[in-house]
Amino acid sequence: GNFTINHYAGIRVEPDRVILDVVVDAAEIPTFQATSGLDRDGDGTLSAAEAAGLAGARCLEIGRGILLGIDGATAGLRLTAAGLTLPPGNGGLPTMRSACVFEAPFSPAGTGLTIITFRDDYEAARIGWREITAVGDRMTIEAAGVPATSSSDRLRAYPAGLAAAPDSRTASLGVQAGGAALAPFVAPDAMAMAPVEVGGGARSPAEGAGSPAEGAGTSAGAAAATPVPGGAEAIPAILGQAPVSPVLALGALLVAVMLGAGHALPPGHGKTLMAAYLVGTRGTPRHAVGLGLAVSVSHTAGILALAAVILAAESRLPADMVVRVAPVVAAVSIVAIGAWMLASELRRRVADRRQARAHALEHAQDHAHAHAHGHDQGDTHDHGTGRIEHRHGPITHSHLPRSGSTVTWRSLFLLGLAGGLVPSASALLVLLGSIAAGRPAWGVILVAAFGVGMAAVMGGIGLACVYARGLVDRAPAAPWLARIGRLVPLGTAALVLTLGLVLTSQAIAGARLG
């Protein structure tokens, strides 16, 4: 995903040292945050001075989040090789791949087992792939659950089809002398450098961030020409045109609208909830359009707010934390709306029963009066229509609520807010790419166009639900079908509440807030 920070740690135990081959692969959003402050002169590229020490500084930052233990004692790590590249990502934004090699002295404990422990606390709050491997060179390793080879080729090729990404953060190895010899270790994407003490194992990863370590070797020559977010070279050249041509502007707007419509089209809980709400509350076409617009406005505002967080907080506030919390807030809001719908429908049914008893009493009195005077006021029941209308003498009523009578604009807004609260990564990348091009206003316009496409689809689905319900209401129906129709508002309220509870449990499980 565009918010992930992915980790690989390869542990290699040799007779005289432990080597840690550590790779951190940051996606577009965390890369944007981490590098936004590096271009100090604002020219859009990293100068030699700005790039000097960048790979080493990044690896030292990573090393401070790693703890290596040997028989219970903390091992001092030294950084011996570092590399940093910015491979292209989505939306014209780069990703960032850091490759670091750390070493610690090691002396096996005679013929017995030596226990080596490893813990990776770097960017512990961020979501992403976390993988650990372990091998021994002339050493034998006993490590349950720790593979010898990387399933992702050191974060270069992520396997598809997994139910969830691995989340390995710790490892415990039993090591003893003896075993097959391996080929000499070579870091394929890190440059050797004069060793630098990492110091203070497992300290806060934020300590010392962004300040190059003295004496740290770097790949400054390669990094100096690498663009960073905020520079024209980081995005497609066509976006750098000034001014934007009318043809390009129109094309971009149409594409943004289609992207928004495509984002809203696939089946999902959101459209199920919207349909259930409009049917269960007997919403009108105006309510359907309003709900679609509420989703669009909520989504656009959420994208702008999240972009502001990314720009203002840099790496201090993980953007994926906002994305993980948003589904929880949205799901809890749906639970509240479902509970309100259920309570309102139960109250309406209690009121209907009271009214029916009053009508029955009045009906009985009218019959008694008519019988006493020899008149017949008539008592007809029209169960041949879906509207479930019937008449007691001069009184005609239905056991279904009047269209639009149970909808409140407040509840409609809350449902729209919940439906649009989870931002689309595509829309966010469009906005950040425009900011990187120096055109933030144009990015806002494109995100708004994305929202228009969402509103068109959501509003259209809502209108279809409302008109379909109207056709069912007016169509002739058998008495048993009419009785089922009276249960629809209660059933849809229960459906919204149930879906809200299911979504809440899923959102809390997926948020990994701990």
N, C-alpha and C positions, 0 to 999 in steps of 0.2 A: 504494500500500500504506500501511498504518498506521504504518510505520517510516520513510518517506521524507522527505527534505528536497530540494525541487525548485527549480531555479534557472532564471531567464531573464535574459539580458543583451542589451539592444538598444543597439547602438553607432550613434550619429548624428554624422556629421562635418560641421561647418559651417565657413565661411571663417575664423572667429576662435575657435572652441571645439570640443571633443569632448564630447558629452553621453552619459552612460551611464544608461540606463533599466533599473534592476535590480529584479527581483522575486524574493523567496524565499518559497516556499509550504511550510510545515512541516506534516506530518501529525500525527495525534493523539498518538503516543508522544513524538516530540521536542518537541511543544508542551507536553505534560505536564511533561517534564523542564525545559524552558526557563523555564516560568512558575511552577513550584511554589514558588520562593523569593520571588516578587514580593509575595505577599499577606502582608506582614510582621506585620500585626496579627491575622491569622487569622480575619477576619470573613467570608471567602468571596468578597469582591469587591475590586476595585481602587479604592481611594480616590483622590481628586484628587491627593493628595501622592504616592501610590504610582505613579499613572499618569503623573505629570508627567515629561516627557522620555523616555518609554518608546519612542516611535516613533523619535525622533532617536538615542537610545542604541543601539537595535537596528540602525539603518542605519549608524551609525559602526562598530559591530562588524563588519557585513558589509563595509563599505568597507575595513577593515584587511586583509581577505582578498583584495582585488582589486589587481592590478598593471596599470597602463596605461603603455605605452612609446611614445615618439615619436622615431623615428630613433635608437633605442638608449638614449635617456635616459629615466629614470623621470619621469613627469608627476605633478605634485602635484594630488591630487583634492580638491574641495570638495563638501560635502553641501549641496544647495540646496533639496531638498524631501524630505519623509518622511511615511509613512503606515503605520498598523498596524491590522489588523482581526482578529477572532477568529471566523471563520465556524464554524457548528456542524458537527461531524463525527460519527463513529460512536460508539455506546455512551454518548451524552450528553456526550462530551468534545469540546472545541473544537479547531479547527486554528488556525494562525497565518499570516497573509499580510502580509509586509512589502514595501512599495513604496518604493524609494529612487531619487533622482536625483542623480547626481554630474556635475561639470563639471571640465574641465581646459582651460587656454588652449592655442590652437593657431595656428600660422602656417605655411602651406604653403611648401615649398621651391621658389619660383619656378615654372618650367615643368616641373621634374622630378617624380619620384615621391617622396612622403614615406611612410615605412613606419610604420604604427601597429600595435602589438602589444597584445594583451589576454590576461590570464590570471586565472581565477577559482579561488582556493585556499580560499575560505570553506567550512568544513565539508567538507574534501576527502575525509575518510574515510567520509562518509555516502553511502548509495545514494540514487538518485533521478533524476528527469528533469533534464537539463542542456542548455540550448538557447541559442544565440547568433545574433543577426541583425545586419546592418549596412546602413545607408543613407547616402547623401550628399545634403546640401542645398547646391545650387550647387557641388557637388564630385563628382568621378567616382571611383568605388571599384572597384578590381580585387581580388577576394577569392574564390579558388576554394573552393567547398564551404561558403561562408557565405551563407545565404539572406537575402533582403531582408524577408521577412515571417515572423511567428511561426506555426508549425503548431499551437500550443496556445492562441493568442490570449492571450499573456502569462500562461500557466498558469491560464487560466480554463476551458478545455475541452480535456482531453487526448484526442488521437485514439485510437480503439480499433483493435484488429486488428494492431498493430505487433508484430513478433517480439521487439523489445527497445526500451527507452526510449533516446533519444539521450543521449550522454555527451560533449557538447562543452564543453571547459574552456578552450581556447585559440583564438585567432584572429590572423591576420596579414593586414593590409590594405595595399594599395598605393593611395595617394591623390594626386590632382592636382586643381588648380583647374579649374573649369568643369563645368557640368552643369545639370540642371533644378532649379528651386526647389521646395521642399516647403512644405506648410502649416506655420505656426509650431508648435513643439513644445509639447504640453500633457501633463503627467502626470495621467492620469485618476483615480488613487487615492492621490496623495501631495499633501500641503499644502506650499505654498511657505514657506520659512523664511529667516532671515538665514544667509548662507553660513557654513559651519564647515569649517575645514581638517581633512581626515581624518588626514593625517600618517602617515609610516612605511609607505609602500605595501607590501602583501603581508606585513605583520607577522602574528604569530600571531593568529588570530581570537579567541582567548580573552582577549587583552590588552584591558583596559578594558571587558569585558563587564559589562552590567548597571548601569553607572554613567552617568547622563545627562550629556551634554556640556554645558558651560556655554554658554548662549545658544542652544541648539538649540531650534527650534520644535517643537511636538508637536500631536497631535490628542488632547490630554488630555481635552477635554470629552466626546468620543465614547468614549474608553477608560475613563473613570472609572466608567461604569455597566456595563462589560463583565465578566462573571464569569470566574473562572479556575478550573482544577481545584482541588478542595479546598473549593469553595463550593457551597451548596445550589442556587444559581441556575444552575449549569452543567449540571445533570442534570434529567431529567424529574421533575416535582413529586411524582409518585406514590411515587418512591423516598425522598422526604423524610418519609414518614409515620413517626410514632413512637408506639408500636412498630409493626413490620410486622404487618399483620393475618394471621391464619391462612390465609385464602383466597388473599391475595397471595403468602404464603410458599410454599404448596403449588403454586400456579400457576407461580411462578418456578422452583421446583425441577424441576417436570415439564418446563418449557421448556428448562432447562439440560440435563436428561437427554436430551431429544430433540435438542438442538444437538450434544451429544457423540456420540450415535448417528449423526446425519447427517454429522458430521465423519469418522466411521470407515467409513461405508457406501460411498462412491465407490470404484471400482477404483483400485488403485495398487500400487506396488512393495512397500509394507509388508505387505499381505495376501498377495501372491504369495510373499514371503519366509517369512511365518509358515506358510502352507500347505506350502511346500516343506520347511521345517524339520520340521514335525510328521510329514509323510509320510516324508521321508528318514530321520529318526531313529526312526521307528515309535513316536511319542509316544502316550500314553494320554489318555483324557478328562481326567484330573487335570492332565496337562501342558498341555492345551489351555486349561483354565480358568486355570491359573497364568500362562500366557503372556499371556492377556487382561488379567489383574490387574496383571501386571508393566508392560505398556504403559500402563495407566491410572495407576498410581502414579508411573511415570516422568514422564508428561506433566503430572500435577498438581504434582509436585515442581518440574519445570522452569518451570511458569508462576509458581509462588510465588517461586522463585529469581530469575527474570527481573524480576518486579515489585519485588523487594527491590533489585535492581541499579538499576532505573529510579528508585526513590524515594531511594536512598542516594547515587547518583552524580550525580544531576541531569544537567546537560549535559556533565559531564566524561568520562563513558564512554558512547559511542554504544550504545544498546540494540540497534540493528540489527547491530552487530558480533557480539554474542552470537548473534543469530539466524542470521547468515551462517556463523559457526564451527560451530554445532550440527550442520548437515547433514554437514559434513566429518567431525566426530567420529563421528556415527552411521554414515556410510558406511564409514569405516575399521573400525569395530567389526563391521560386517556382513562385510567382507572377512576379518577375523580368524575370525569364526564359520564362514564358508564354508570357509576353509583348514583349520580344526579338523575340520569335518565330513568333508571330503575325506580328510584324513590318517587319521581314525578308520576310515572305511570301507575305505581301502586296507589298513590294519593288520588289520582284521577279515577281509578277503578272503585276505590272506597266511596268517593263522591258520587259516582254513577249509581252505585248500589243504593245509596241514600236517596238519590233522586228517583230511582226506579221504585223504591218503596213508597215514596210520596206520591208518585204517579199512580201506583197500584191502588193506594188508598183513595185518591181522588177519583180514579176510574170506577172503583167499587161504589163510591158515593153517587157518581153520575149514573151508574146503572140502576142503583136502587131508586134514585129520583125519577129516572126515565120510566122504570117499570111502574112506579107509583102513578105516573101521569100518562102511561100508555105510549111513550115515545121511544124511538131507537136512535141514539146518537151515532151509532156506527163504531166499529172497532176493527181496523184493518192493520195487517202486518205485511209489509212488503219485504219478504225475504228473497225475492227474485233478483235483487241487485246487490252488488258488492258493497254498496253503501250501508247496508244493514239498517235502513230507516224503517220506522213503523209509526203508527198513529194510534193514540188513545183518544177517541172523541176528537176534540179540536186541537189536540197536542200532537205534533210530529217531532220525533227526535231520533238520533242515531247513537249507537254505543261506541262509535269511533270518534276521536277528537277531530274538530274542524281543522282543515289544512292550515299549517302555519301557527296554530294556536299553542303548541307546546314547544316551539322553538324560541330561544332567546338569543339576541345578537351577542350577548356575553359568552354563552356556551359555544356559539358558532365560532367566535374569535378564538376561544381557548382551544377548540379542536383544530382550527387552522394553524394556530401557533404550534401545537404539538406535531401536526403533520409536516410542517416546514422547518422544524427546529434542527433536524439532523442535516448538516450541510453536504452538498455534493462536492466531492474532491475535484471533479472536472471544472466546475464553476470557480472554485477557489484558485485552481492553477491558472485559469484564464485571467483572473484578477491580478494574481501575483506576477504573471508573465507581462501584463500590461504595465504594472508598476516597475518591473525590471526594465521595460522599454522607455521609461520616463513618461508614460501616459496613464496616470492613475484615473483621471476622469473618464477616459475611453474605457478602461477596465470596468468602472462602475456601470457605464452604459451597457456594456456587454453582459454583465451579470444581471442587470435589470431585464434585458432582452431574454436571457435564460429563464428568468422568472415569468415573463409573459408566456413563453411556451409551456411552462408548467401550469400556469393558470388556465390556459386554453384547454388543455387536456383534462385537468381536474374539474373545471367548470362544466365541460362537455359531458364527462362521466356523471357528474351530479345532476345535470339536466336530464340525461337519459334515465336515471333512476327515478326522478320525480315524475316524468311523463309516463314511464312504464307503470309506476304505482297508480297514477291517475287512470290509465286504461283498465287496470285490474279492478279499481274501485267502481268504474262505470259498467263493467261487463257483467252480464247475468251470471249468477253463481248459485250452485246448489246450496241448500241449507247447511250441509256439513262443511262446505268450503267457506261459507260465510262465517261459521263458528271459528274456523282456523284463522280467517282474516282478522277476527277480533283479538287473536293472540299474537299477531305480528308485532305490535308496538312493545309488548312485554318481552317477546323473544329477542327482538333486536337490541333492547336495552341490556338484556342478559348477555347477548353476544358481545356488545361493546365492552361491558365490564370484564367478561371472561378473557377476551383478547387483550385487554389492558393488563390483566394480571399475568397472562402468559408473556407478553412483551416486557413487562417489568422484571420478571424472573430472568428472562433471556438477557436483558440489558445489564442487569446487575452482574450476572455471570460473565458477560462479555467485557464489562468495563475494567475488570481486574484492578479495582481502585486500591487494593492493598499492596 
